[in-house]
Amino acid sequence: MDKPVIIYLIDGLKFGGAERSLLEIAKRIKKYRPIFCVISDSLELLEQYQKAEIQVLHFPLPRNYRFKNNAKKLEKIIRVLNPVLIHSTLFYSDMTLRYLEIGFPKVNSLVSNSYSHRRLSQLSLKMKLKVLILKLWDISSSRKVDCFVANSEVIKTNYIKETKISESKIKVIYRGRDPLQFQKLEVVNSKLSKSPRLLSVGRLIPSKGLFGLVEAFAKFLNQFPGSTLSIAGDGPEKTNLLKKIEELNLNDSVCLLGSVQNVTRELLNTDLFIFPTFYEGLPGALIEAMMAKVPVICSDIPENRECLSEDMGIFHKVGDWGDLLSVMKISMALNDWDKRTSKAFDFASKKFDVKNIVCQYEELYDQLLK
């Protein structure tokens, strides 16, 4: 007997946290047959989805706010696929799904803290007004959605506060990772080496705090020569970040890796993971570092606090690069990294095990289809 079809409507298949997380979930779903419908030309992860034998349909739509028109263009193919439910992820897909005139459950994903004060404080007045308009649109059209899946308690709490949507319509399901892929990693030493290899992961955009990290690293390098910093990720600020690296004479010490398919491999060669982001949804890169037993320094934001506690890593003040430098120096003096990383691994393995996450998704789908 054929399994019921669930369509995953998504903006693209970039090397992003949401896209990679959905891949790990979809290839483990047993009760349903996942089909991905991609509404842009961004297909960087297509090969990985195909290797997992997940059907991907490429149906690019205009990148505009005519969501009702775009929904009509999708309806024909949706009806042919005859799904029992559609689950959308990322902004354009979430909004397009709301205008699909079809009689089965609609699920939106909440993967970013879109209306957080920290995000808005970084935007120009013009962009703040745009976000406000989209927020009002979000609120008015949210009644068309049967269920929202938030990937953290922080996002759920903030979304309820900002949109007044009923708590009963929002379910928290974390992003999952497979702890087994990290179990063969080397045992962590209690102290860091005198010339540590640092790694950060994230899109090259201002909110990830990478410019401040590079500035702090330049000063750190003076005290700990031979240290290196690698940054995995791509984005619109790449040229400006390269200029900053050159201005600080760090070409031999800082490497931009670009989009990395296998972050685990980079973590194998890392002594210290630094995550200076201003805001997140659920920090998947941080969770991977915890599972890899890599010592962690991260920004003191609620999203990171939901994953990591004081006895597992070190926090620095958000956007305070002097404090980040101080914390980086403190990390070099600590002699209990073996205990901290073991606690982080145990916590992440229990809370974010992808097997448990898949079960939660299947249970949610079962409930919506009753």
C-alpha positions, 0 to 999 in steps of 0.5 A: 500500500502506498504511503500518504504523501506529505508535500514540503514546500520550501523556498530553496535548497541552500546550505542553510540550517532549515534545509539541512535539518529537513533533509535529516528528518525527511529521510527518516520518516517512515509513515509518510512519503515526503515530496519536496516542492522547491519554488526557486532556482536555489538547488545546492543541496539537490544531490544530497536529497537525491542520494537520500531518495527523496523526490524533489520537484522544481517549480520556480515562482516569481520572488514577489509578494503576489502570494495568491497568484503564485498559489494558483500556479501551484494548485494544479501540481498539488492536486496531481500529487494528492497529498494529505498535508502540506508543510512549508518552510521559509517566508515565501513558501509559508505565505504562498501556502496560506493562499492555496485553496485546498482542503487539507491541513497546512503547516507553517514553520517558524525558524527565525526570530523575525520580530526580535528587538535585536533583529529590528535594531540592526535594520534601517528605518525603511526596512523596519517599516517593511517588516512592520507591514509584513508582520501585519500581513502575517497576523491577518493571514495566519488564520489560514494555517492549521498549525505552526511548528517553531524550532525553539521555545524562544521563537514560540514565545516571541511569535505569540507575543508579537502576533497574538496567535493562540498558543494552542496552534504552535508546537515546538519541535527542535531541529534534529542531528544524528549523535552517532556521526560524532561518536568516533571523534577524538577525546577532548583535552582538558586545556586548549593548545597554545595555538588553537584552530578556531571555527565559526559557521554561519551566513556571511551577513551582519547579524552573525557577528563575524566582522566583530569576531575577525576584529577580536581574533586579530588581537587574540592572535597577538597573544597566541601566535599561530592560531587560525580562524576558519569561517564556514558559510557564504553570503552577501557580505563576503567581499566586505569581510575579505576586505576586513581580513586584508585590512587587519593583515589576517590573510594567512590566519583567517580562511573563508571556507564558503558553503560547506556540505560536511561541517562535521569534517571541519569540526574534526579539525577544530579546537574552539568553536565561536558563535557570536550571532545576534539572534537565531532560530535554533542554532544548528551549528552550535548543536553540531559543535556540542555533539562533536565535543568541541569547546564552545564560546557563544553570544549570550542570547536566549536562543543559545541559552536554550541549547547550552548552559554555563557549565557546558561552554562560555558566553560573551556579551552580544555585540561586545567584541572586547568582551568576546576577546576577554572570553577567548583568553579565558577559554585558553586558561580553563582546564576543564574543557573535557568535562564541559564538552562531555556535558554538552554532548550528553545534553545535545544527544538527548534533546536533539537526537534526530530519531526523537525529532522524527517521531515528534513530527510523525505524531504531529502529522497523525494528530492533524489528520485525525 
